[in-house]
Amino acid sequence: MSIALEERLAATLARLILDPSAPPARHIAVGAASPIPAAACWLVRLMGHPVRLSLLHKRSGNPFTEGTRELFDLTGQGRIDLFFLGGGQIDGQANLNLVGTGDWPGMGVRFPGSFGSAFMYFMTPRTILFREEHSPRVLVEKVDNISAPGVSPPGVFRRGTAQALVTGKCVFRFHPDRARFSLESLHPSETVDSVRAATGFDFDVEADIPATPDPTEAELALLRGRVCDEMAETYPEFCKRVWGRTRAA
Amino acid sequence: MMLPSVDALAAMVPDGALVAMPPDNSLPSVAIAKALIRKGARNLRLLGVPVSGFATDILIGAGCVAEVETSAVSLGEAGFAPRFSAALKEGRIKVRDATCPAIHTMLQASEKGVPFMPLRGIIGSDILANRPDWKVVPNPFAENGSDPIVLLPAKQPDFALFHAAMADSEGNVWLGRRRECATIAHASKAALVTVERVVEGNFLEDERLASGAISATYVTATAIAERGARPAALLDEYGFDQAYVSDYARAAKTEEGFRAWLDREVFAGAQKVAAE
């Protein structure tokens, strides 16, 4: 069985979660439309790392007993270490647009809306940005509308921002000090030029760019086995599509 | 107050009311939304707590809504909310975008009866730039520097609408851990709740049920609506009906398709019940 892109992305996200240069990830929250980040979190956990996972849309055994505001209260206190965000548009300063294109409030193409991004991006020590579609319409020079800014002026309370941006073509590292991305690794068959052609923002290329590593045999075995078991209730369509598995009886 | 039908509950909601509803993962009363459509409600102002889903999209499509305040409108795996998107583009609704914790916080201010509450984050986003009702002030307790922080006004909906598993003889309702519905009920002038069933007794006398109950203090009226959250899930009682929502999402891509869906799923159903 060849390595599915979803598996490669999950393993890549797992490595970023475990990045020793980033603040520790003891408690990670994962939202509804995030099966690949959820798979990455389960992979980290099932590899034996002690991490608490709060899956916001888990129906049985949902982690919160005070309603959905409990996630934001925990995050406000600094008790959620890592969150994942995406965007209909993401720009070169890591600004996120989840509202829509054109004039406010998305009179071009309306996206669903900002969800909690305008809070979570500030209050979580680190955010991993994830968007599988890597195209000039998603990765833009400047977002049309800012749901959540990538950096804030001095004096504005902020615990963290983007650590990295993972797409279907590559991994970018974010540098908040200069508000720019640099290319960190390339997925198979991609080149610096092919990524440049598909990216609407300018980014730094600091040296020879390595390939994004393949998932290991052990990671693949976990993803296809126990990770899928854990995810089947919340993400049935995903588990069926990627691993051909319907929910265990 | 126990009412005989969900349509009697919907009759209590006047046109123009500010109506707060939870989204698809936290016990919306889709039964009330359908009843509001049947009664021809108009100019409702919907508040998504903290986001909006299926019930909001069908109310907008049916022309019941003037304004939506929410942090997102989505049909989950079925994608963007088609009638919401169409109405926004055609200028038929006013949309006030928020961010999830801001909606919780504005309701919590109402719960406490205070005029505003502060919230971190948000500064530098276009959400704030488009919310003249939200203010940024220097934190009066800051020890160093100015520390700007956002103040959000208390928001008191006219009605909280949601679904619960059961009501008891005293008018308390029970919905387990979905406590955001309690926040909505506490903050609103009135709460109208559909339930699967009514049981004898008093949840507040039962230590195991009390923490998942909302006191009758906050509950204005209830009515039985079996499967009243459907296609949304109800706790451990029934799951999310993905096929129903996906079918809706396909149908509602066009105004014509939506009208046919409405006739079949909202109006024809009522006629069938009346004929039985």
Contacts between the chains, C-beta under 8 A, distances in Angstrom:
chain1	res1	chain2	res2	distance
A	32	B	25	7.1
A	32	B	76	6.4
A	33	B	76	7.1
A	33	B	77	7.5
A	57	B	25	5.5
A	59	B	25	7.8
A	59	B	233	5.9
A	59	B	235	7.9
A	59	B	236	7.7
A	59	B	239	7.2
A	59	B	240	7.7
A	60	B	236	6.3
A	62	B	177	6.3
A	64	B	177	7.0
A	65	B	177	4.6
A	65	B	179	6.7
A	66	B	179	4.9
A	67	B	26	7.0
A	67	B	104	8.0
A	67	B	177	7.7
A	67	B	178	6.2
A	67	B	179	3.8
A	67	B	180	3.1
A	67	B	181	7.2
A	67	B	182	7.2
A	67	B	183	6.2
A	68	B	26	6.5
A	68	B	50	6.3
A	68	B	100	7.0
A	68	B	104	7.3
A	68	B	180	5.2
A	69	B	50	7.8
A	69	B	101	6.8
A	69	B	104	3.9
A	69	B	108	7.5
A	69	B	180	6.2
A	69	B	183	6.7
A	72	B	100	6.4
A	72	B	101	3.6
A	72	B	104	6.4
A	75	B	101	8.0
A	76	B	101	7.3
A	76	B	119	8.0
A	76	B	120	6.0
A	98	B	72	7.4
A	99	B	97	6.0
A	99	B	126	7.2
A	99	B	127	7.7
A	104	B	97	7.9
A	104	B	126	6.1
A	104	B	129	8.0
A	104	B	130	5.4
A	105	B	88	7.3
A	105	B	95	5.0
A	105	B	97	5.1
A	105	B	130	7.0
A	106	B	88	7.1
A	107	B	88	7.5
A	107	B	89	6.9
A	110	B	80	7.3
A	110	B	84	7.8
A	110	B	85	5.0
A	110	B	88	5.5
A	110	B	89	7.2
A	111	B	80	7.5
A	112	B	51	7.8
A	112	B	72	4.2
A	112	B	73	5.8
A	112	B	74	3.9
A	112	B	80	6.3
A	112	B	81	7.3
A	113	B	51	6.7
A	113	B	70	6.3
A	113	B	71	5.4
A	113	B	72	3.0
A	113	B	73	6.1
A	113	B	74	7.5
A	113	B	97	6.0
A	114	B	71	5.8
A	114	B	72	6.6
A	114	B	97	6.2
A	114	B	98	7.7
A	114	B	99	5.1
A	114	B	125	7.4
A	114	B	127	5.9
A	115	B	50	8.0
A	115	B	51	6.4
A	115	B	71	5.5
A	115	B	72	4.9
A	115	B	99	7.2
A	115	B	100	5.7
A	116	B	50	7.4
A	116	B	71	6.9
A	116	B	99	5.8
A	116	B	100	3.8
A	116	B	101	5.9
A	117	B	99	6.7
A	118	B	99	3.8
A	118	B	102	7.8
A	118	B	121	5.7
A	118	B	122	4.8
A	118	B	125	4.5
A	118	B	127	5.3
A	118	B	128	7.7
A	119	B	99	5.5
A	119	B	100	7.1
A	119	B	101	4.7
A	119	B	102	7.4
A	119	B	119	7.0
A	119	B	120	6.8
A	119	B	121	3.8
A	119	B	122	6.5
A	120	B	121	7.6
A	121	B	121	7.3
A	122	B	120	6.3
A	122	B	121	3.9
A	122	B	122	7.8
A	122	B	123	8.0
A	123	B	120	5.8
A	123	B	121	5.7
A	145	B	126	4.8
A	146	B	124	7.0
A	146	B	125	5.2
A	146	B	126	4.7
A	147	B	99	7.8
A	147	B	125	6.0
A	147	B	126	7.3
A	147	B	127	6.7
A	148	B	125	5.6
A	149	B	124	4.0
A	149	B	125	6.1
A	152	B	123	6.7
A	152	B	124	5.5
A	153	B	124	7.6
A	155	B	145	5.3
A	155	B	146	5.9
A	155	B	147	6.8
A	155	B	148	7.0
A	156	B	123	5.2
A	156	B	124	6.9
A	156	B	148	6.3
A	157	B	120	5.8
A	157	B	147	6.3
A	157	B	149	7.3
A	236	B	242	8.0
A	237	B	77	6.0
A	237	B	242	7.6
